[in-house]
Amino acid sequence: MRTKNWLIAALFLVSPSLYAHTGGHIEHSLMSGLLHPLTGIDHLLVLLAVGLIAAKQGGKAVFAFPAVFLALMAAGALLNAYAVQIPFVESLIALSLVAFGLLVTISQKQRAKILFLGVSFFAVFHGYAHAAEIPADSSAVMYFSSLMLMSLAICLIGCVMGLSTGKRMNSLFSLICLSSGLYYLTAG
C-alpha cells in the first residue's frame, strides 16, 4: 500500500508544467474555461485543499471556505483586468501549495479557521493568473464564469474527499501539496 501512495505522489510531480498559464494554447470557448483549472496541478491541488479543509471544519465552513476562496480569486481577476501589476505571481502560487499543504494537516479547528482566512489571500494570485489566460478574442465573462464554476466543482470534490476519507488521506494529500510546492519553488 505504501508503494501505491508514493506512486500517486510521484504522478502529481511529473506534470509537465506547474503552470496552467502557458499562453497561446487555450481554445476560444466555454470548454476552455471549464478545463483550465484542471490543466495546472497547482490550481487543482489548492482547490482540492480548500475543499478538504472546509470538510474538516464542518458546518458552515463547508460552504463558506470555498465561497471566500472563489471571491478572492475573482478579486485577483479584477486586479488583472485593471492592469495592476503583481510580481512573482507564479512563485506565490507555488508557495500557496506549501501553505495549503500545511493547513490540511492542522487538526485544531479554531486555529485552522484563522489560518485559512490568512492563507486565503493566495486566492488573489490564482485569480490573477487565471485572468491572464483569458483569450483576447473571447468573452471574458463567459470564460471566467465557466472557470469559476469548475473551480467550485473541484472545491466540492475536495469536500466530498474530506468527508469520506480519514487522516491518512489528509496526510498523503498534504505530502503531495508540500512536495509539489517545494519542487516548483525550486524549479522556478
BALUMVEX-274832 format. One record per residue (C-alpha): x, y, z. Coordinates in Angstrom, 3 decimals, padded with zeros to 6 digits. Layout:
N
<rec x="X" y="Y" z="Z"/>
...
//
This chain:
188
<rec x="000.000" y="000.000" z="000.000"/>
<rec x="002.850" y="002.393" z="000.761"/>
<rec x="004.221" y="001.957" z="-002.761"/>
<rec x="000.834" y="002.894" z="-004.194"/>
<rec x="000.753" y="006.106" z="-002.133"/>
<rec x="004.255" y="007.114" z="-003.219"/>
<rec x="003.361" y="006.349" z="-006.827"/>
<rec x="000.349" y="008.646" z="-006.598"/>
<rec x="002.540" y="011.394" z="-005.132"/>
<rec x="005.124" y="010.907" z="-007.872"/>
<rec x="002.470" y="011.152" z="-010.590"/>
<rec x="001.460" y="014.570" z="-009.297"/>
<rec x="005.056" y="015.713" z="-009.582"/>
<rec x="005.547" y="014.688" z="-013.199"/>
<rec x="003.164" y="017.302" z="-014.506"/>
<rec x="004.986" y="018.829" z="-017.485"/>
<rec x="004.425" y="022.297" z="-016.134"/>
<rec x="003.391" y="023.841" z="-012.870"/>
<rec x="001.547" y="026.469" z="-014.729"/>
<rec x="-001.811" y="026.226" z="-016.348"/>
<rec x="-000.849" y="029.592" z="-017.816"/>
<rec x="001.374" y="028.737" z="-020.722"/>
<rec x="-000.413" y="031.097" z="-023.091"/>
<rec x="-001.446" y="030.542" z="-026.666"/>
<rec x="-002.758" y="027.018" z="-026.115"/>
<rec x="-006.256" y="027.881" z="-024.980"/>
<rec x="-009.196" y="027.398" z="-027.286"/>
<rec x="-011.688" y="030.224" z="-027.508"/>
<rec x="-014.699" y="028.536" z="-025.983"/>
<rec x="-016.710" y="027.844" z="-022.910"/>
<rec x="-014.926" y="024.485" z="-022.617"/>
<rec x="-011.609" y="026.260" z="-022.238"/>
<rec x="-012.829" y="027.972" z="-019.096"/>
<rec x="-014.166" y="024.709" z="-017.730"/>
<rec x="-010.973" y="022.804" z="-018.469"/>
<rec x="-008.486" y="025.457" z="-017.405"/>
<rec x="-008.462" y="024.686" z="-013.640"/>
<rec x="-007.836" y="021.029" z="-014.488"/>
<rec x="-004.754" y="021.732" z="-016.603"/>
<rec x="-002.475" y="023.040" z="-013.873"/>
<rec x="-001.613" y="020.814" z="-010.937"/>
<rec x="-001.036" y="023.910" z="-008.799"/>
<rec x="-004.604" y="025.142" z="-009.126"/>
<rec x="-006.095" y="021.676" z="-008.889"/>
<rec x="-004.284" y="020.824" z="-005.647"/>
<rec x="-005.108" y="024.137" z="-003.976"/>
<rec x="-008.795" y="023.920" z="-004.903"/>
<rec x="-008.977" y="020.359" z="-003.578"/>
<rec x="-007.199" y="021.510" z="-000.406"/>
<rec x="-009.797" y="024.243" z="000.119"/>
<rec x="-012.493" y="021.562" z="-000.006"/>
<rec x="-010.600" y="019.211" z="002.310"/>
<rec x="-010.037" y="021.960" z="004.863"/>
<rec x="-013.681" y="023.027" z="004.673"/>
<rec x="-014.810" y="019.437" z="005.251"/>
<rec x="-012.548" y="019.126" z="008.296"/>
<rec x="-014.095" y="022.275" z="009.740"/>
<rec x="-017.632" y="021.116" z="009.029"/>
<rec x="-020.780" y="023.169" z="009.477"/>
<rec x="-020.947" y="026.498" z="007.685"/>
<rec x="-017.281" y="026.240" z="006.658"/>
<rec x="-018.193" y="023.626" z="004.039"/>
<rec x="-019.798" y="026.425" z="002.042"/>
<rec x="-018.044" y="029.482" z="003.463"/>
<rec x="-014.437" y="028.433" z="002.812"/>
<rec x="-014.917" y="027.753" z="-000.922"/>
<rec x="-017.009" y="030.950" z="-001.204"/>
<rec x="-014.256" y="033.044" z="000.397"/>
<rec x="-011.588" y="031.478" z="-001.783"/>
<rec x="-013.582" y="031.951" z="-005.004"/>
<rec x="-014.468" y="035.544" z="-004.105"/>
<rec x="-010.785" y="036.318" z="-003.597"/>
<rec x="-009.995" y="034.622" z="-006.915"/>
<rec x="-012.497" y="036.958" z="-008.572"/>
<rec x="-010.802" y="039.914" z="-006.850"/>
<rec x="-007.476" y="038.774" z="-008.292"/>
<rec x="-009.019" y="038.554" z="-011.743"/>
<rec x="-010.286" y="042.117" z="-011.383"/>
<rec x="-006.796" y="043.280" z="-010.435"/>
<rec x="-005.550" y="041.727" z="-013.656"/>
<rec x="-008.382" y="043.311" z="-015.650"/>
<rec x="-007.396" y="046.731" z="-014.291"/>
<rec x="-003.761" y="046.066" z="-015.251"/>
<rec x="-002.460" y="046.071" z="-011.677"/>
<rec x="000.997" y="044.513" z="-011.811"/>
<rec x="001.706" y="041.786" z="-009.259"/>
<rec x="005.274" y="040.494" z="-009.325"/>
<rec x="006.222" y="036.859" z="-008.700"/>
<rec x="002.701" y="035.527" z="-009.246"/>
<rec x="003.867" y="032.027" z="-010.174"/>
<rec x="006.154" y="031.833" z="-007.138"/>
<rec x="003.303" y="032.951" z="-004.905"/>
<rec x="001.068" y="030.284" z="-006.429"/>
<rec x="003.744" y="027.653" z="-005.732"/>
<rec x="004.023" y="028.965" z="-002.180"/>
<rec x="000.252" y="028.576" z="-001.846"/>
<rec x="000.700" y="024.830" z="-002.377"/>
<rec x="003.028" y="024.737" z="000.613"/>
<rec x="000.678" y="026.841" z="002.749"/>
<rec x="-002.417" y="024.817" z="001.945"/>
<rec x="-000.476" y="021.562" z="002.254"/>
<rec x="000.444" y="022.519" z="005.805"/>
<rec x="-003.062" y="023.715" z="006.572"/>
<rec x="-004.573" y="020.355" z="005.607"/>
<rec x="-002.673" y="018.741" z="008.491"/>
<rec x="-003.773" y="021.124" z="011.260"/>
<rec x="-006.321" y="019.395" z="013.449"/>
<rec x="-007.292" y="022.152" z="015.875"/>
<rec x="-010.440" y="023.644" z="014.331"/>
<rec x="-010.181" y="027.206" z="015.661"/>
<rec x="-006.535" y="027.557" z="014.646"/>
<rec x="-007.261" y="026.061" z="011.218"/>
<rec x="-010.135" y="028.511" z="010.704"/>
<rec x="-007.922" y="031.516" z="011.480"/>
<rec x="-005.067" y="030.188" z="009.346"/>
<rec x="-007.447" y="029.511" z="006.456"/>
<rec x="-008.517" y="033.125" z="006.446"/>
<rec x="-004.846" y="034.106" z="006.489"/>
<rec x="-003.688" y="031.901" z="003.635"/>
<rec x="-006.762" y="032.573" z="001.519"/>
<rec x="-005.042" y="035.705" z="000.245"/>
<rec x="-003.228" y="033.314" z="-002.124"/>
<rec x="-006.547" y="033.022" z="-003.994"/>
<rec x="-005.920" y="036.530" z="-005.328"/>
<rec x="-002.828" y="035.275" z="-007.154"/>
<rec x="-004.667" y="032.248" z="-008.540"/>
<rec x="-007.434" y="034.501" z="-009.882"/>
<rec x="-004.877" y="036.938" z="-011.271"/>
<rec x="-003.095" y="034.140" z="-013.143"/>
<rec x="-006.348" y="032.677" z="-014.438"/>
<rec x="-007.447" y="036.062" z="-015.773"/>
<rec x="-004.119" y="036.461" z="-017.561"/>
<rec x="-005.072" y="033.438" z="-019.676"/>
<rec x="-008.405" y="034.697" z="-020.932"/>
<rec x="-008.093" y="034.684" z="-024.718"/>
<rec x="-008.206" y="038.218" z="-026.105"/>
<rec x="-010.857" y="037.497" z="-028.726"/>
<rec x="-013.256" y="035.573" z="-026.499"/>
<rec x="-015.885" y="036.540" z="-023.981"/>
<rec x="-014.014" y="037.193" z="-020.749"/>
<rec x="-017.230" y="036.900" z="-018.750"/>
<rec x="-018.160" y="033.519" z="-020.227"/>
<rec x="-014.620" y="032.158" z="-019.921"/>
<rec x="-014.136" y="033.287" z="-016.320"/>
<rec x="-017.669" y="032.241" z="-015.302"/>
<rec x="-017.081" y="028.707" z="-016.541"/>
<rec x="-013.646" y="028.686" z="-014.912"/>
<rec x="-015.212" y="029.688" z="-011.573"/>
<rec x="-017.912" y="027.040" z="-011.970"/>
<rec x="-015.280" y="024.335" z="-012.460"/>
<rec x="-013.263" y="025.731" z="-009.540"/>
<rec x="-016.343" y="025.421" z="-007.335"/>
<rec x="-016.872" y="021.852" z="-008.527"/>
<rec x="-013.268" y="020.978" z="-007.650"/>
<rec x="-013.703" y="022.511" z="-004.177"/>
<rec x="-016.837" y="020.429" z="-003.700"/>
<rec x="-014.962" y="017.295" z="-004.776"/>
<rec x="-012.372" y="018.181" z="-002.135"/>
<rec x="-015.196" y="018.467" z="000.425"/>
<rec x="-016.508" y="015.041" z="-000.525"/>
<rec x="-012.984" y="013.624" z="-000.265"/>
<rec x="-012.587" y="015.241" z="003.146"/>
<rec x="-015.897" y="013.895" z="004.406"/>
<rec x="-015.319" y="010.375" z="003.106"/>
<rec x="-011.639" y="009.832" z="003.877"/>
<rec x="-009.615" y="009.908" z="007.038"/>
<rec x="-006.467" y="011.339" z="008.498"/>
<rec x="-004.254" y="009.104" z="006.370"/>
<rec x="-005.608" y="010.603" z="003.134"/>
<rec x="-005.131" y="014.116" z="004.528"/>
<rec x="-001.511" y="013.282" z="005.333"/>
<rec x="-000.899" y="011.900" z="001.849"/>
<rec x="-002.579" y="014.897" z="000.250"/>
<rec x="-000.526" y="017.224" z="002.438"/>
<rec x="002.656" y="015.467" z="001.336"/>
<rec x="001.670" y="015.869" z="-002.313"/>
<rec x="000.944" y="019.593" z="-001.872"/>
<rec x="004.109" y="020.253" z="000.124"/>
<rec x="006.397" y="018.355" z="-002.202"/>
<rec x="004.807" y="019.877" z="-005.310"/>
<rec x="005.028" y="023.386" z="-003.890"/>
<rec x="008.659" y="022.967" z="-002.833"/>
<rec x="009.552" y="021.404" z="-006.175"/>
<rec x="008.004" y="024.237" z="-008.146"/>
<rec x="009.521" y="026.890" z="-005.893"/>
<rec x="012.986" y="025.494" z="-006.516"/>
<rec x="012.359" y="024.834" z="-010.220"/>
<rec x="011.043" y="028.331" z="-010.869"/>
//
